[in-house]
Amino acid sequence: MAGSIWKGSISFGLLNIPVSLQKAQEGNDLHFSMLDGKDLSPIKYKKVSGKDGKEVPWNRIVKGYEYEKGQFVIIDKDDFKRANPKATQTIDIEDFVDLEEIDPMFLEKPYYLVPQKNGIKGYFLLAEALKKSRKVAIAKVIIRTKQHLGAIMTRGDYLILEILRFSHEVLEVDEVEYLSDIQRPKFSAKEVKMAQELIDGMTGKWKPEQYKDTYNDDIMKIINLKIEAGEGKEVDLGEIPKAEKGNTGVVVDLMPLLKKSLEEKKKAKSSTSSRAAPASKKKTAKKTARKRAS
């Protein structure tokens, strides 16, 4: 098993269920190195003293809290454990709520909860109880040096911990000037109806696998062209396309745009269905042929 992010127990009433925390998402970022443009040598960063500019070895670097200008107290890893020993080793369930009650703005990052050898029965008991009651558990946990709010919920037969934002971390609409200062425009019932029709025409089943990070692929095409050309060689990639200018600052009639969008969507739908029809007939014919052969 891959190295766990955290190990401890889920505290559920008088039950303590030993678990570990494992990643539930995979990064797909392209990583770029910082280079000297003169000779392409890698750029290195050093941790230097703010006092004399000399490099400080890693084993001499400590964490400090500045309580007054230039005045620090040192905090080490044992201090973090001493602050609340139970909280550093426990996912402490405080409440149970309906999942629908949790605003998506609070969702931050998912982790898998993995049962340890002597906690398997309690783990699956909690998972089954959550499924039957259709609830999620709200808990607190300290990961490394920070306390997090979390929601324990089921995924299939297993448990996940979705890290949540605390309420003070989420800005409400009335707290931000850049939204509250904008005047809400008026629109006709016809405009709303047409916008709803467009939404209905674009509505389908949620299939996350159909959404791909295509920008990474686009970047990789350029990278591969440069690799094929060889180091230091110029590659003709054409001019950078200019972004289309929007109607910024201009009040536009939305009806023609909505109508055109609806028409294009209907055309796309009809062409897709006409292409799919012959394919479905062929599949049926193959199935019939197999039946006859048997």
C-alpha positions in Angstrom: 0.0 0.0 0.0 1.2 3.5 -0.8 2.4 5.6 2.1 -0.5 7.0 4.1 -1.1 10.7 4.5 -2.4 10.2 8.1 -3.0 7.3 10.5 -5.4 7.3 13.5 -9.0 6.4 14.4 -12.5 7.4 13.6 -14.2 8.2 17.0 -17.8 7.2 16.6 -19.6 7.2 20.0 -17.6 4.7 22.1 -16.2 3.0 19.0 -12.7 3.8 17.8 -12.1 2.6 14.2 -8.4 2.5 13.2 -8.0 3.9 9.7 -5.4 5.5 7.4 -6.0 8.4 5.0 -5.0 7.8 1.3 -5.2 10.1 -1.7 -8.4 9.9 -3.8 -7.3 12.1 -6.7 -4.5 12.1 -9.3 -2.8 15.2 -10.5 -2.3 15.6 -14.2 -0.3 18.8 -14.3 2.6 19.3 -16.6 5.8 20.1 -14.7 8.2 22.7 -16.1 11.7 23.4 -14.9 13.1 26.9 -14.5 16.2 27.3 -16.7 18.8 29.9 -17.5 17.8 31.1 -21.1 21.5 31.5 -21.9 22.6 27.8 -21.6 19.5 26.0 -20.4 21.1 25.1 -17.1 18.6 24.4 -14.2 17.9 27.2 -11.8 18.5 26.3 -8.1 17.0 27.9 -5.1 18.9 28.1 -1.8 17.6 28.8 1.7 19.7 31.7 2.9 19.8 33.6 6.1 18.1 37.0 6.1 20.9 38.3 8.3 24.1 37.5 6.5 22.9 36.0 3.2 24.7 32.7 3.8 23.0 29.3 3.0 21.4 27.6 6.0 21.6 23.8 6.1 18.2 22.0 6.3 18.9 20.5 9.7 19.3 24.0 11.2 16.0 25.3 9.9 13.2 25.6 12.5 9.6 26.9 12.7 9.0 30.1 14.6 6.0 32.3 15.4 6.6 36.1 15.3 4.7 37.5 18.3 6.3 41.0 18.0 8.3 42.6 15.2 11.6 40.6 15.1 10.6 38.5 18.2 10.0 34.8 17.7 9.2 31.7 19.7 10.3 28.3 18.3 7.6 25.6 17.7 8.7 22.1 17.0 6.8 18.9 15.9 6.3 17.8 19.5 4.6 21.1 20.3 2.1 20.4 17.6 1.4 17.0 19.1 1.2 18.4 22.7 -1.3 21.1 21.7 -4.1 18.5 21.4 -2.8 14.9 21.5 -6.3 13.3 20.9 -7.1 15.6 17.9 -3.9 14.7 16.1 -4.8 11.0 16.2 -8.5 11.0 15.9 -11.2 11.8 13.3 -13.8 13.0 15.8 -17.4 12.7 14.6 -19.5 15.6 15.9 -22.7 15.4 13.9 -24.6 13.6 11.2 -26.4 15.6 8.4 -28.1 15.1 5.0 -25.6 15.4 2.2 -28.0 17.7 0.3 -27.5 20.2 3.2 -23.8 20.7 2.4 -23.3 23.7 0.1 -20.8 22.7 -2.7 -18.8 25.9 -1.9 -17.6 24.0 1.2 -16.2 21.0 -0.6 -12.5 21.1 -0.9 -10.6 17.7 -1.3 -11.5 14.0 -1.1 -9.5 11.2 0.6 -10.1 7.5 0.9 -10.4 6.1 4.5 -8.7 2.7 4.6 -9.6 0.3 7.5 -6.7 -1.1 9.5 -6.6 -4.8 10.4 -8.3 -4.6 13.8 -10.9 -2.0 12.6 -12.5 -3.7 9.6 -15.8 -4.7 11.2 -16.4 -1.2 12.7 -15.4 0.4 9.4 -18.0 -1.5 7.4 -20.6 -1.2 10.1 -20.3 2.6 10.0 -20.4 2.5 6.1 -23.5 0.4 6.1 -25.2 2.6 8.8 -24.4 5.8 6.7 -25.8 4.2 3.6 -29.0 3.0 5.3 -29.6 6.4 7.0 -28.6 8.4 3.9 -26.5 10.6 6.2 -22.9 11.9 6.2 -20.8 12.3 9.4 -19.3 15.8 10.1 -15.9 15.5 11.9 -12.8 17.3 12.7 -9.2 16.1 12.1 -5.7 17.5 12.3 -3.6 16.6 9.3 0.1 17.6 9.8 -0.2 20.9 11.6 -3.7 22.1 10.5 -7.2 21.3 11.8 -9.7 20.5 9.1 -13.5 20.0 9.0 -14.5 16.9 7.1 -17.5 14.9 5.9 -17.3 11.1 6.1 -19.5 9.6 3.4 -19.8 6.3 1.5 -18.5 5.5 -2.0 -19.7 2.1 -2.9 -19.0 -0.1 0.2 -16.1 2.2 1.4 -15.7 5.4 3.3 -14.2 8.7 2.0 -13.3 11.8 3.9 -14.2 15.0 2.0 -12.3 17.9 3.5 -14.6 20.9 4.0 -13.9 24.6 4.3 -14.9 26.2 7.6 -17.6 28.8 7.4 -15.2 31.7 8.0 -13.2 30.5 4.9 -16.2 30.9 2.5 -17.1 34.4 1.4 -20.8 35.0 1.1 -22.3 37.2 -1.7 -23.0 40.1 0.7 -19.4 40.1 1.9 -17.8 40.8 -1.5 -18.1 44.2 -3.1 -17.3 43.0 -6.6 -20.7 41.2 -6.7 -22.9 43.3 -4.5 -22.0 46.5 -6.5 -23.4 44.9 -9.8 -26.9 45.9 -10.7 -29.2 43.0 -11.6 -30.6 43.7 -15.1 -34.2 43.1 -16.2 -35.2 40.5 -18.8 -38.4 39.3 -20.4 -40.3 36.1 -19.7 -39.5 35.1 -23.3 -35.8 35.4 -22.8 -36.0 33.3 -19.7 -38.1 30.7 -21.5 -35.6 30.5 -24.4 -32.7 30.2 -22.1 -34.5 27.3 -20.3 -35.1 25.6 -23.6 -31.4 25.9 -24.4 -30.5 24.4 -21.0 -33.0 21.5 -21.6 -31.5 20.9 -25.0 -28.0 20.6 -23.5 -29.1 18.5 -20.5 -27.8 15.0 -20.2 -26.6 12.4 -17.7 -23.5 13.2 -15.6 -20.7 11.2 -17.1 -17.4 12.5 -15.6 -15.3 10.3 -17.9 -16.4 12.2 -21.0 -14.7 15.5 -19.8 -11.0 15.5 -20.6 -8.2 18.0 -19.8 -7.6 18.8 -23.5 -5.4 21.8 -22.8 -2.6 19.5 -21.5 -2.9 17.6 -24.8 -2.6 20.8 -26.8 0.5 21.8 -24.8 2.0 18.4 -25.3 1.6 18.7 -29.1 3.7 21.8 -29.1 6.3 20.1 -26.8 6.5 17.1 -29.1 7.0 19.3 -32.2 9.9 21.0 -30.4 11.4 17.7 -29.3 11.3 16.4 -32.9 12.9 19.6 -34.2 15.8 19.2 -31.8 17.2 21.4 -29.1 17.7 25.1 -30.0 15.9 24.7 -33.3 13.1 27.2 -34.2 9.6 25.6 -34.8 7.0 27.4 -37.0 3.9 27.2 -34.9 2.0 29.9 -36.7 0.7 33.1 -35.2 -1.1 33.2 -31.9 -4.9 33.4 -32.7 -6.5 36.5 -31.4 -9.2 36.1 -28.8 -12.6 37.1 -30.0 -13.8 40.4 -28.7 -16.9 40.3 -26.6 -19.6 43.0 -26.3 -18.0 44.5 -23.1 -19.9 47.5 -22.0 -22.5 47.2 -24.7 -26.1 46.3 -23.9 -27.1 43.6 -26.5 -30.4 42.0 -27.4 -30.0 38.4 -26.2 -32.9 37.0 -28.2 -31.1 36.6 -31.5 -28.1 34.9 -29.7 -30.5 32.6 -27.9 -32.4 31.7 -31.1 -29.1 31.0 -32.9 -27.8 28.8 -30.1 -31.1 26.8 -30.0 -31.0 26.3 -33.8 -27.4 25.2 -33.8 -28.1 22.8 -30.9 -31.1 21.3 -32.8 -29.0 20.8 -35.9 -26.2 19.1 -34.0 -28.7 16.8 -32.3 -30.4 15.8 -35.5 -27.1 15.1 -37.3 -25.9 13.0 -34.3 -29.1 10.9 -34.2 -29.0 10.3 -38.0 -25.4 9.1 -37.8 -26.3 6.8 -34.8 -29.3 5.2 -36.6 -27.3 3.1 -39.2 -24.8 2.0 -36.5 -27.6 0.6 -34.3 -29.1 -1.3 -37.2 -25.7 -2.9 -38.0 -25.4 -4.0 -34.4 -28.8 -5.6 -34.4 -28.0 -7.5 -37.6 -24.8 -8.9 -36.1 -26.7 -10.1 -33.0 -29.3 -11.8 -35.2 -26.6 -13.5 -37.3 -25.0 -14.9 -34.2 -28.4 -16.3 -33.0 -28.9 -18.0 -36.3 -25.5 -19.5 -36.3 -26.0 -21.0 -32.9 
